[in-house]
Amino acid sequence: MLTPIDIQRQDFEVKLRGYNADEVDDFLDLVGKDYEKLYRENTELKEALKQKTEALEQYKNMEATLQQSIVLAQTAAEDIRKNAAEKANVIVNEAQSKSENLCRQLEEEIQRKKNELAGAQVEVSGYKTRIKGICSALLEMLDKME
């Protein structure tokens, strides 16, 4: 690629009936200045493009990292939800088991109390019968005493 310095240093052979050397030099100076301006702009644009490309790569890397973070967060949230559901099931099962045990214990206690009550009723009935027997015997004794 030509540089502005190449244009400025370019010499042409002088020939008979050639172009006006001053006009050619003036034109080459003008072309050299314009070319130098374009050359600088091109260099600046290449640098700007390089920076934009690097920034784009950084953003792409950030996007990939964010995507991975989102996936990890979703996975973690799903794991937490599953663990919470499992713990809830364990708690419910334990509560049901304890409830069933308490109900069974209460039913056994009720049955024991019923058995105690029936035994007490039998005992009371036996005392009544004995008291009646004693009272009858006493009445007979009183009747005989008269």
C-alpha positions in Angstrom: 0.0 0.0 0.0 1.3 3.5 -0.8 2.0 5.8 2.0 1.8 9.6 1.8 5.6 9.8 2.0 5.9 7.6 -1.1 3.7 10.0 -3.0 5.8 13.0 -1.8 9.1 11.4 -2.7 8.0 10.1 -6.1 10.2 11.6 -8.9 9.5 11.5 -12.5 12.0 11.5 -15.4 12.1 14.8 -17.2 11.5 14.5 -21.0 11.2 16.8 -23.8 7.7 18.0 -24.3 6.7 16.6 -21.0 4.3 17.9 -18.4 5.0 21.1 -16.5 7.1 20.0 -13.5 5.6 22.6 -11.1 2.1 21.6 -11.9 2.9 18.0 -11.4 4.6 18.8 -8.1 1.7 20.9 -7.0 -0.8 18.2 -8.0 1.3 15.5 -6.2 1.4 17.7 -3.1 -2.4 18.0 -3.2 -2.8 14.3 -3.8 -0.3 13.5 -1.0 -2.2 15.7 1.5 -5.5 14.1 0.6 -4.0 10.6 0.6 -2.4 11.3 4.0 -5.8 12.5 5.4 -7.4 9.3 4.0 -4.6 7.2 5.3 -5.0 8.6 8.8 -8.7 8.2 8.7 -8.3 4.6 7.6 -5.9 3.9 10.4 -8.2 5.6 12.9 -11.2 3.6 11.6 -9.2 0.4 11.8 -8.3 1.1 15.4 -11.9 2.0 16.2 -13.1 -1.2 14.5 -10.5 -3.2 16.5 -11.7 -1.6 19.8 -15.3 -2.2 18.8 -14.5 -5.8 17.9 -12.8 -6.3 21.3 -15.7 -4.7 23.1 -18.1 -7.0 21.2 -16.1 -10.0 22.2 -16.2 -8.9 25.8 -19.9 -8.5 25.6 -20.3 -11.9 24.0 -18.2 -13.4 26.8 -20.4 -11.5 29.4 -23.5 -12.8 27.6 -22.2 -16.4 27.7 -21.3 -16.0 31.4 -24.8 -14.6 32.1 -26.5 -17.4 30.2 -24.5 -19.9 32.3 -25.4 -18.1 35.5 -29.0 -18.1 34.5 -28.9 -21.8 33.8 -27.1 -22.5 37.1 -29.6 -20.3 39.0 -32.5 -22.2 37.3 -30.9 -25.5 38.2 -30.3 -24.4 41.8 -33.9 -23.1 42.1 -35.2 -26.4 40.8 -33.0 -28.3 43.2 -34.2 -26.2 46.1 -37.8 -26.7 45.1 -37.3 -30.4 44.9 -35.6 -30.5 48.2 -38.3 -28.4 49.8 -41.0 -30.7 48.4 -39.1 -33.8 49.7 -38.7 -32.2 53.1 -42.4 -31.3 53.2 -43.3 -34.9 52.3 -41.1 -36.2 55.1 -42.6 -33.7 57.6 -46.1 -34.7 56.5 -45.3 -38.4 56.7 -43.8 -38.0 60.1 -46.8 -36.0 61.3 -49.2 -38.6 60.0 -47.2 -41.3 61.7 -47.2 -39.5 65.0 -50.9 -38.8 64.6 -51.6 -42.4 64.0 -49.5 -43.4 67.0 -51.2 -40.9 69.2 -54.6 -42.1 68.1 -53.6 -45.7 68.7 -52.3 -44.8 72.2 -55.5 -42.9 73.0 -57.7 -45.8 71.8 -55.6 -48.2 74.0 -56.0 -45.8 77.0 -59.8 -45.5 76.4 -60.0 -49.3 76.2 -58.0 -49.6 79.5 -60.3 -47.1 81.1 -63.4 -48.9 79.9 -62.0 -52.1 81.3 -61.3 -50.4 84.6 -64.8 -49.0 84.6 -66.3 -52.4 83.9 -64.1 -53.9 86.7 -65.3 -51.2 89.0 -68.9 -51.8 88.0 -68.5 -55.5 88.7 -66.9 -54.7 92.0 -69.7 -52.3 92.9 -72.3 -54.9 91.9 -70.5 -57.4 94.1 -70.4 -55.0 97.0 -74.2 -54.3 96.5 -74.9 -58.0 96.5 -72.8 -58.5 99.7 -74.4 -55.5 101.4 -77.9 -56.8 100.5 -77.0 -60.2 101.8 -75.7 -58.6 105.0 -78.8 -56.4 105.3 -81.1 -59.4 104.7 -79.2 -61.4 107.3 -79.5 -58.5 109.8 -83.2 -58.2 109.1 -83.6 -61.9 109.7 -81.7 -61.6 112.9 -83.9 -58.7 114.0 -87.0 -60.7 113.1 -85.8 -63.6 115.2 -85.1 -61.4 118.1 -88.5 -60.1 118.3 
